[in-house]
Amino acid sequence: MVLVDSSIWLTALDSEKPCAYRARIQLEELLGNYMVAVCDSIRFDVLHRIGTDQRAEFMSYFNRLPVLSVKASTWNIAIQIAWEMQANEVDLSQSEAIVVALALQNKTPLFTFSSGQINVNNIRRLKLLQ
């Protein structure tokens, strides 16, 4: 299973981005092999940014995918990561920290284009799918 960040979903939808084709191909492969997981913050991030014409399709995708739950322990890991990144001058948003914490907590590779999440890998041993 791979935790697919909203940066991948949104990039795959934006044909003007140079890496959109790569994101779309890899995402389709993961979806075809039933290897994709999401969390509520990823679902929210994607669903509030897409157009109304795509909502039904994406709700259908997300309703069939495993959802990793954010627990109290996930928040504790996320704040530790945020402090570490702050000390190392790495810009990481709250939602990015939660997604990283979930990936670490579940020992799940993370598929992301987020530079903040990718930079976490230099400090923490995060499994990244690239």
PyMOL commands that set and color helices and strands:
alter all, ss='L'
color gray80, all
select helices_A, chain A and resi 6-13+20-32+40-49+52-64+72-87+94-105+115-120
alter helices_A, ss='H'
color red, helices_A
select strands_A, chain A and resi 2-4+36-39+67-68+110-111+128-129
alter strands_A, ss='S'
color yellow, strands_A
deselect
rebuild
show_as cartoon
